[in-house]
Amino acid sequence: MGIILFVVDTSASMNQRTSLGTSYLDVAKGAIETFIKYRSRDPASRGDRYMLVTFDEPPNSVKAGWKENHVTFVSELKNLRAASLSRFGQSLKEAFDLLNIHRMHTGIDYYGQGRNPFFLEPAVVIALTDGGRLSDVNSTENELMLPPSTSEGNELTNELFRWDQRLFCVLLQLP
């Protein structure tokens, strides 16, 4: 497939307990482990690369990058703790910025030279959150706002995301 980037909510609200006694963060970790286990059974997954981003303040939000192996990814996933703020917009911005910087460094985005549609690297961003109030150090927000990109090459692109990148959100809530 390409790149699978997980954005995990590590805000304090993820410490809520389910009826089984597990926290939402434990449910999110289990979902990621199950996804990777089932995905690894598919022969098309040989080239998959995984990345783990949390709601922590940058640069501490990147827990496992492109270069880390599967063992490091799983280890970092198991060590996640829920203690930060609900920085969903900032974390999504950081995830897409990291993907776009990777695209520029690997030569997928060549501005001014046209698009090579056969040379693409699809990316999937899977966000796992409890849907709690969005907060930062200064305020609490009612709606999701994606801050403008500050990464290299951002002045040539209006949006944070590209046409071959997909975002899926898994909302963890009690019925």
C-alpha positions as CSV (number, residue, x, y, z in Angstrom):
1,M,0.0,0.0,0.0
2,G,2.4,2.6,1.1
3,I,2.3,4.6,4.3
4,I,-0.1,4.1,7.2
5,L,0.1,6.8,9.8
6,F,-1.7,6.5,13.1
7,V,-2.7,9.6,15.1
8,V,-3.6,8.5,18.6
9,D,-5.4,10.7,21.1
10,T,-3.3,10.8,24.2
11,S,-5.3,13.4,26.0
12,A,-6.3,12.8,29.6
13,S,-9.9,12.0,28.6
14,M,-8.6,8.8,27.0
15,N,-8.2,7.5,30.6
16,Q,-12.0,6.9,30.8
17,R,-12.9,3.3,31.5
18,T,-15.2,1.1,29.4
19,S,-17.6,-1.4,31.0
20,L,-14.8,-4.0,30.8
21,G,-12.5,-1.8,32.9
22,T,-10.1,-1.0,30.1
23,S,-9.3,2.6,29.2
24,Y,-10.1,4.2,25.8
25,L,-6.3,4.4,25.2
26,D,-6.0,0.6,25.7
27,V,-8.9,0.1,23.3
28,A,-7.1,2.3,20.7
29,K,-3.8,0.4,21.2
30,G,-5.6,-2.9,20.8
31,A,-7.3,-1.7,17.6
32,I,-3.9,-0.7,16.1
33,E,-2.3,-4.0,17.0
34,T,-5.2,-5.9,15.5
35,F,-5.1,-3.8,12.3
36,I,-1.4,-4.4,11.8
37,K,-1.8,-8.1,12.6
38,Y,-4.5,-8.6,10.0
39,R,-2.8,-6.3,7.5
40,S,0.4,-8.3,7.7
41,R,-1.4,-11.3,6.4
42,D,-2.0,-9.6,3.1
43,P,0.8,-10.1,0.6
44,A,0.3,-6.5,-0.6
45,S,1.4,-5.3,2.8
46,R,5.1,-6.1,2.3
47,G,6.0,-2.5,1.5
48,D,3.9,-0.9,4.2
49,R,5.5,1.6,6.5
50,Y,4.0,2.6,9.8
51,M,4.2,5.8,11.7
52,L,2.8,6.8,15.1
53,V,1.9,10.4,16.1
54,T,0.2,11.4,19.3
55,F,-1.4,14.5,20.8
56,D,1.8,15.4,22.7
57,E,3.6,18.7,22.0
58,P,6.0,18.6,19.0
59,P,8.6,17.2,18.6
60,N,7.6,14.6,21.3
61,S,4.5,13.7,19.3
62,V,6.3,11.5,16.8
63,K,6.7,8.2,18.6
64,A,7.7,6.0,15.7
65,G,8.9,7.3,12.3
66,W,9.6,5.9,8.9
67,K,13.0,4.4,9.8
68,E,11.9,2.4,12.8
69,N,11.2,-1.3,12.5
70,H,8.0,-3.1,13.5
71,V,9.3,-4.0,17.0
72,T,10.1,-0.3,17.8
73,F,6.6,0.7,16.5
74,V,4.9,-1.8,18.8
75,S,7.1,-0.9,21.7
76,E,6.3,2.8,21.4
77,L,2.6,2.0,21.0
78,K,2.5,0.0,24.2
79,N,4.3,2.7,26.1
80,L,1.7,5.4,25.3
81,R,0.3,7.3,28.2
82,A,-2.8,9.6,28.3
83,A,-1.8,12.8,29.9
84,S,-1.8,15.6,27.3
85,L,-4.3,18.1,25.9
86,S,-6.8,17.4,23.1
87,R,-4.7,18.9,20.3
88,F,-6.5,17.1,17.4
89,G,-6.1,19.8,14.8
90,Q,-2.4,20.4,15.6
91,S,-1.7,16.7,15.5
92,L,-3.4,16.2,12.1
93,K,-1.5,19.2,10.8
94,E,1.7,17.6,12.0
95,A,0.8,14.2,10.5
96,F,0.1,15.8,7.0
97,D,3.2,18.0,7.3
98,L,5.4,14.9,7.9
99,L,3.8,13.1,5.0
100,N,4.4,16.1,2.7
101,I,8.0,16.6,3.8
102,H,8.6,12.9,3.0
103,R,7.0,13.4,-0.4
104,M,9.3,16.3,-1.2
105,H,12.4,14.4,0.0
106,T,11.6,11.3,-2.0
107,G,10.8,13.3,-5.2
108,I,7.1,12.5,-5.4
109,D,6.2,16.2,-5.4
110,Y,8.1,18.1,-8.1
111,Y,6.6,21.6,-8.3
112,G,6.9,23.3,-11.6
113,Q,7.7,20.0,-13.5
114,G,4.2,18.5,-13.6
115,R,2.7,15.5,-11.9
116,N,3.7,12.0,-12.6
117,P,0.5,10.1,-11.7
118,F,2.3,6.7,-12.0
119,F,4.8,7.7,-9.3
120,L,2.7,7.9,-6.2
121,E,2.9,6.7,-2.7
122,P,-0.6,6.5,-1.2
123,A,-0.9,7.4,2.4
124,V,-3.6,6.6,5.0
125,V,-4.0,8.6,8.2
126,I,-6.0,6.8,10.8
127,A,-7.0,8.9,13.8
128,L,-8.2,7.3,17.0
129,T,-9.9,9.6,19.5
130,D,-12.7,9.8,22.1
131,G,-14.0,13.0,20.6
132,G,-13.5,15.0,23.7
133,R,-13.4,18.8,23.8
134,L,-10.6,20.2,21.7
135,S,-8.2,22.1,23.9
136,D,-4.8,23.7,24.0
137,V,-2.9,25.7,26.6
138,N,-4.9,28.8,26.1
139,S,-8.5,27.8,25.3
140,T,-11.1,25.1,24.5
141,E,-12.5,25.0,21.0
142,N,-15.9,23.8,19.7
143,E,-14.8,22.9,16.2
144,L,-11.8,21.3,14.6
145,M,-9.4,23.8,13.0
146,L,-6.4,22.8,11.0
147,P,-3.6,25.3,11.4
148,P,-1.8,26.4,8.3
149,S,1.3,24.4,7.4
150,T,4.7,25.7,8.3
151,S,6.7,23.0,6.6
152,E,9.0,23.4,3.7
153,G,7.2,23.8,0.4
154,N,4.0,24.9,2.0
155,E,3.9,28.1,0.1
156,L,3.2,26.1,-3.1
157,T,0.2,24.2,-1.8
158,N,-3.1,25.5,-0.4
159,E,-4.1,22.4,1.5
160,L,-2.3,20.3,4.1
161,F,-3.4,17.1,2.3
162,R,-2.8,15.7,-1.2
163,W,-5.1,13.8,-3.6
164,D,-3.6,10.4,-2.8
165,Q,-3.8,10.8,1.0
166,R,-6.9,9.5,3.0
167,L,-8.0,10.3,6.5
168,F,-10.1,8.0,8.5
169,C,-11.3,8.7,12.1
170,V,-12.2,6.1,14.7
171,L,-14.4,7.6,17.4
172,L,-14.3,5.7,20.7
173,Q,-17.4,6.5,22.7
174,L,-19.8,4.6,25.0
175,P,-23.3,4.1,23.5
